[in-house]
Amino acid sequence: MSLLSDVTSFLGDGARWQVGDPDSIPSRLLEHLEYTGLALGIAALIAIPVGLYIGHTGKGAFVAINAGNAGRALPTLGLLTLVVIFIGIGLVPVIVALVVLAIPPLLTATYAGLRAVDRATIDAARGQGMREGQVLLRTEVPMALPILMSGVRNATLQVVATATVAAYVALGGFGRYLIDGLAVRDYPQVVGGAVLVAGLAIVLDLILAAIQRLVVSPGVSGRAATRRAPRTAHVSTSVPSQPPRKVTP
């Protein structure tokens, strides 16, 4: 209970929320979002076009997917340390490590989303005279959006959680509370930083879920079917009454 109260005091301290203070929670939040957004943007520019190409054509799938899985297996902190050795301390090593972390889920989800599209639908689009680019952008991508967006959400959660390594090379973000807290054994600060990272991940996931609901067609997501009330024909099982027969003598 003492640790919980100390964490609450750390998060509820008004000095921690002063805008303009470089060590305040708003300043660390902006830094964390900067690292996350920059890494996700670069990873998306690399992974999504490659995923669209191999998903549409089927060429290079083995090499691309296995390269993505190899990147997923790399330890982020170890990769960061290796890049620091060759480049030096700064923002570049952090972004490189986070980009390598974000590429596999984006690439895999984009490829899997396009390959999951029904081939009959693609053939029908081609039969209507669509060119390959139109088939990709107007047919395959809209139908692949649910899986593609799941990859974006997965990559975002991984990058947000791992962006704390920026503090390892003297940068900011919420990782600053973790590194500085461990250095002086200030465990309420460490737990408070972890709570902030988890809270940011949840908020970003909810935002992306709302965006996914907006951009994905109701017909693709299945919402259109649930909105329509099922119509069932009312069949009467009762036997119609007949007037009594007259008995003539």
N, C-alpha and C positions, 0 to 999 in steps of 0.2 A: 504493500500500500504506500510505503514511503516513496518508492521509485515512481509509482503512478502519480502521486501528488507532485513530485519534483518535475516530472515530464509535463504535467498540466501547468505548473508554474512557468516552465520554460516557454511553452507555446503561448501562454496567456500574458506574458510580460509585454507591457506596452512598448517598451524600448525596442523589442524585437520587430515591431511592426512600423517603425518610423521610416517613412519614405525618404530616400536620399542617403540613409546610412548604408555603407557598402556591405556591412555584415547583417543587415536586417533581412527578415524573411522575404519581403517583396523584392529586394535586390537579388537575393539568391534564387528566387523563383524565376525572375527574368533571365538570369544567367543559365539556369537549368533548361529553360525553354529554348534559349538560343542554341545551346549545344544540341538539344534534341531535334529542333526544327531543321537546323543546318545539316545534320547527319541524315535525317530522313529524306530531306529534299535531294541531296546528292545520291543517296542510295536508290531513290525512286527514279531519278533520271538515268541510272545505270540499269537497274534490275527490270523495271516495267517494260521498256522497249525490247529488251532481250527476251523477256518472257512472252511478250506479244508475238515476236517473230517466231520463236521456236514453237509456241502453242498453235500458231496459224499454219505454219509450214511443216512442222514436225522435224525440222532439220536441227541438228546439234543438240537435241534434248539430252542425250546421255552425258555429253561433256558439260553442258551448262548446269544440269541438276547436280551432278557429282561435284563440280567445282563449288556450287553453292553449299552443299553439305559439308565439304571440306572447310569452307569458311566458317560454318556454324560450329565446327569442332574446335576451332582455334580459341584458346583462352584469351579473353579480352585484355586482361591485365598483362599477360605475357606479351601479347602483340603490342600493347601500348609501350611497354618497356623496351621492346625491340626497336620500335620506330623512334623512340626517344634517343636511343643509342646512336642511330644514324642521322637523325634530323636535329635533335635537341628538344628542350622543354618549350612548350607553347601550345597553341590551339590545334595546330595541324596534326600532331600525333593522336590527340583525343578524337578528332573528327575521323581520321583514318580508321581507328579502332572501332568506332561506333558505326561507320559505314559498312565495314566488313561484317559487323554483327547484324545489320539491318537488311543486307542484300539477300541472304538465303530465304527468309520468309516471304519477302516481296516477290522474288523470282519464282519460287515454288508455287505460290498462290496464283500468280498471273498465268503461269503455264497450266496448272491444274484446272483453273477456271475455264480457259479456252478449250482444253481437251474434253471438258465435261459437257460442252454444248452438243446437243443432238446433231449428228451428221445430216439427218434428213432436213433439218432446218437450214443448215448451211447450203445444202444442195438446192433447196427451194429458193434461197436468196440468189444463188447463181443462176437458177433457171429464170428468174425475173429480170436478168440482165445486169445485175450488180457487178461492178468490178471488184477485184480482190481487196482493195483498200476499203471500199464501201461494205463489203461482206464483213471485214474485220471490225470496222468502227460502228456500223449500224446494226449488225446482227450478233457477232460473237462477243464483243466487249459488253454491250448492255446485258446479255444473258450471263456473262461471267462475273458481273459486278459483285454479287454476294460473296463468292469465294475470294475475289480480288480484295474486297474491303476487309475480309477476315484476315488476310495477310497483312494489310496496312495496320489493322488494330494490333495484331500480334507483334509486328515489328516495333510499333510505337511503345507498347508495354515493355519490350525488352530494352529498347534504347533509353527510355525514361529511368528504368531501374539501374541500368549500367552507366548512365551518364555521371554517376557519383564518382567514377574514376578520374574525372577531370581534376578533382582536388588532389589527386595523387601527384600531379605535375604542377602544383601551385596555382591552379585555376579556381574558379568559384563554383557556384551551384550548391544544391543541397548536400552534396558530398563533403562540403567544407565543414558542416556540423559533425559528420561522422569522423573525418580525419582529425579535426581539432579536438573533438571530444575524446577520442581514443588516446590522443597524445598526452592529455592531462587526466585521463581516467574520469572524465565528466560523463558518466553513463546516462543521466537524463538528457543531456545534449545529443548523445548518440541515438538514443531511442526517439527523441523528438525529431531528429533529422530523418530517421527511417519512417516515422509516421507521416512526415511531410512528403516524402517520396511516394509512399503508398497512396496517400490522398491525391496527389497530382496524377498518378497513374489511373486511379479510378475516375477522376473527373475527365481526363482526356479520353478514356474509353467510352464514357457516356456520351461525350460530344461526338465522337466518331460513330457511335451507334445511331445517334440522331441524324448525322449526315448520311449514313448508309440507308436509313429509312427514307430520306428525301430523294436520293439519287437512284435508288433501285426501283424499277418499275413494280407496281403492285402485282402485275401478272407474273413477273419473274419470282418475286419473293413469296407468292402465295397469299398475300393479303386480300387480293381481289376475290378469291374463292371464299374466304372466311367472312367477307362483308355481305355476300349474297346469302340471304336466308334460304334454307333448303325448302323447296316446294314439293310437297307430297300430296298426291291426289287423295281426296277423301272418299273412301269406298265404304258404302253403307253395308253392313253385314246383317242388318235386320231384315226379316222377311216381310214384304209388304202385306198389309192386311187386305183380305178380300171380303166383300159383302156376303152375308149369309145367303145360302140358296133357299129359294122358296120351294117348298114341297107342295105339289099340287095333288089333291086327292084323285 
